[in-house]
């Protein structure tokens, strides 16, 4: 069972992600996070001294959640390692995209907001770089397990493709024509991965 301090910390991180998703980094202040989380401002500053500390911790936790979700969908630590079967790989990619839009819409929106903020703020970019690198390394390892001759390049392409598909699906809406095309698009992406 989590301690009270750990539960408060989790509430603060949940609130930070919610604010990022709704209003971007500009919406994140200690006061706004405290109100969203239902805790005192003192609790937010106790756990996270600065706004950047709040954002970094929320981003890190979100990336860990995404990795756990990918592993859960794959039934193991490397989501693509055992997926040389085209249908299985395609279905796994479609499920991953669906999770990012339907199950973790808020986390996906927050991630895209942070990506834009990283483009504008070099200091934030430096702070978040190591956590993004952990995510990139994980994808590279998974692609290498498929037998890619250039796993780092192929992982970058996969991440960009998945992010683009997820962003477009979020923008178009869950029940849009685009959403209906996700299985076919995932199948095409799986085909490209198999040839990599």
ZIMOLIN-V181414 format. One record per residue. N is the residue number from 1. RES is the residue in one small letter. PHI is phi in degrees with one decimal (none if undefined). PSI is psi in whole degrees, -180 to 180 (none if undefined). NEAR is the number of other ideal C-beta (glycine too) atoms within 12 Angstrom. Layout:
# ZIMOLIN-V181414
N;RES;PHI;PSI;NEAR + N;RES;PHI;PSI;NEAR
This chain:
# ZIMOLIN-V181414
1;x;none;138;5 + 2;x;-72.8;145;10 + 3;x;-71.7;165;9 + 4;x;-60.5;-41;13 + 5;x;-62.9;-40;14 + 6;x;-66.5;-40;13 + 7;x;-63.9;-42;18 + 8;x;-62.1;-44;25 + 9;x;-59.2;-44;27 + 10;x;-64.3;-41;23 + 11;x;-60.3;-41;27 + 12;x;-64.9;-43;39 + 13;x;-67.0;-40;37 + 14;x;-60.0;-44;29 + 15;x;-63.9;-40;37 + 16;x;-62.2;-46;47 + 17;x;-61.8;-42;41 + 18;x;-61.5;-44;29 + 19;x;-66.4;-41;35 + 20;x;-59.5;-44;40 + 21;x;-65.2;-39;28 + 22;x;-82.0;-36;20 + 23;x;-138.2;8;20 + 24;x;75.0;-178;26 + 25;x;-59.9;-27;36 + 26;x;-63.7;-23;18 + 27;x;-81.9;-12;26 + 28;x;-90.6;111;41 + 29;x;-134.9;161;25 + 30;x;-59.1;-40;30 + 31;x;-65.8;-45;21 + 32;x;-66.0;-41;26 + 33;x;-63.9;-44;41 + 34;x;-60.3;-44;27 + 35;x;-63.5;-44;22 + 36;x;-64.0;-39;30 + 37;x;-83.6;-16;31 + 38;x;73.7;34;17 + 39;x;-127.0;173;30 + 40;x;-77.8;157;18 + 41;x;-60.1;-36;20 + 42;x;-58.9;-35;16 + 43;x;-66.9;-39;26 + 44;x;-68.5;-41;35 + 45;x;-75.0;-24;20 + 46;x;-66.1;-45;18 + 47;x;-81.9;-32;31 + 48;x;-140.7;109;32 + 49;x;-64.5;-40;14 + 50;x;-123.9;166;19 + 51;x;-60.2;-41;29 + 52;x;-63.7;-37;26 + 53;x;-61.0;-43;26 + 54;x;-60.3;-50;42 + 55;x;-64.2;-44;41 + 56;x;-62.7;-44;34 + 57;x;-65.2;-40;32 + 58;x;-66.0;-42;43 + 59;x;-62.9;-47;39 + 60;x;-60.4;-47;29 + 61;x;-63.8;-39;28 + 62;x;-62.7;-44;37 + 63;x;-61.9;-38;33 + 64;x;-63.6;-40;20 + 65;x;-64.2;-43;28 + 66;x;-62.2;-43;36 + 67;x;-62.7;-45;28 + 68;x;-60.6;-40;20 + 69;x;-64.6;-43;25 + 70;x;-61.9;-43;35 + 71;x;-65.5;-38;24 + 72;x;-64.6;-40;18 + 73;x;-67.0;-34;29 + 74;x;-89.0;-17;27 + 75;x;76.8;23;16 + 76;x;-176.4;178;17 + 77;x;-70.3;-27;18 + 78;x;-116.3;106;26 + 79;x;-61.2;-22;36 + 80;x;-110.3;-7;43 + 81;x;-59.1;-39;27 + 82;x;-100.1;13;19 + 83;x;-108.8;46;31 + 84;x;-71.8;-20;18 + 85;x;-67.8;123;16 + 86;x;-57.2;-44;22 + 87;x;-66.0;-40;17 + 88;x;-68.4;-42;25 + 89;x;-64.3;-45;35 + 90;x;-60.8;-46;28 + 91;x;-64.2;-39;24 + 92;x;-63.4;-42;39 + 93;x;-64.5;-42;40 + 94;x;-63.2;-42;32 + 95;x;-64.7;-41;28 + 96;x;-59.8;-46;41 + 97;x;-63.0;-44;43 + 98;x;-61.6;-42;28 + 99;x;-59.5;-43;30 + 100;x;-67.2;-24;36 + 101;x;-99.4;-46;33 + 102;x;-91.1;-37;23 + 103;x;-91.2;-41;20 + 104;x;-122.8;48;28 + 105;x;-55.8;-47;26 + 106;x;-59.6;-46;28 + 107;x;-64.1;-38;34 + 108;x;-64.8;-46;37 + 109;x;-60.9;-43;29 + 110;x;-61.7;-41;39 + 111;x;-63.0;-44;39 + 112;x;-66.4;-39;30 + 113;x;-59.5;-43;35 + 114;x;-68.2;-34;39 + 115;x;-61.5;-43;29 + 116;x;-65.1;-41;19 + 117;x;-66.0;-36;29 + 118;x;-60.8;-35;26 + 119;x;-67.1;-31;14 + 120;x;-91.0;-25;15 + 121;x;-123.2;99;23 + 122;x;-58.7;-34;12 + 123;x;-66.4;-43;17 + 124;x;-66.0;-40;28 + 125;x;-56.0;-46;23 + 126;x;-64.4;-41;15 + 127;x;-65.8;-38;24 + 128;x;-89.8;-11;31 + 129;x;-56.2;-45;20 + 130;x;-64.3;-34;16 + 131;x;-73.9;-37;29 + 132;x;-65.7;-38;28 + 133;x;-63.2;-39;20 + 134;x;-59.4;-44;19 + 135;x;-64.8;-44;31 + 136;x;-63.3;-41;27 + 137;x;-63.0;-39;22 + 138;x;-61.9;-45;31 + 139;x;-65.0;-40;38 + 140;x;-62.0;-43;26 + 141;x;-61.8;-42;25 + 142;x;-65.4;-42;38 + 143;x;-68.2;-38;34 + 144;x;-60.2;-36;24 + 145;x;-66.3;-21;25 + 146;x;-80.5;-9;33 + 147;x;96.6;18;18 + 148;x;-62.0;140;27 + 149;x;-80.1;-20;12 + 150;x;-134.8;68;17 + 151;x;-61.3;-36;27 + 152;x;-66.3;-44;21 + 153;x;-66.0;-44;18 + 154;x;-66.2;-36;30 + 155;x;-65.7;-40;31 + 156;x;-61.4;-45;23 + 157;x;-62.8;-41;24 + 158;x;-63.3;-48;40 + 159;x;-59.6;-46;33 + 160;x;-64.4;-42;18 + 161;x;-64.4;-47;26 + 162;x;-63.7;-42;41 + 163;x;-64.4;-41;27 + 164;x;-63.4;-43;21 + 165;x;-64.5;-43;32 + 166;x;-64.2;-45;38 + 167;x;-62.6;-44;24 + 168;x;-63.8;-41;24 + 169;x;-63.5;-44;34 + 170;x;-60.4;-43;31 + 171;x;-68.1;-38;18 + 172;x;-80.4;-26;18 + 173;x;107.9;151;15 + 174;x;-60.0;-34;21 + 175;x;-109.8;29;12 + 176;x;-82.3;171;15 + 177;x;-59.1;-37;14 + 178;x;-60.2;-43;23 + 179;x;-59.1;-37;25 + 180;x;-65.3;-26;15 + 181;x;-85.9;-9;19 + 182;x;-54.6;-47;34 + 183;x;-58.1;-42;22 + 184;x;-67.7;-40;19 + 185;x;-67.5;-39;27 + 186;x;-64.5;-37;33 + 187;x;-64.4;-42;23 + 188;x;-64.1;-43;21 + 189;x;-64.4;-40;34 + 190;x;-61.9;-40;33 + 191;x;-62.1;-40;17 + 192;x;-65.3;-40;23 + 193;x;-63.8;-40;37 + 194;x;-65.8;-30;25 + 195;x;-85.4;-13;17 + 196;x;-67.1;none;26
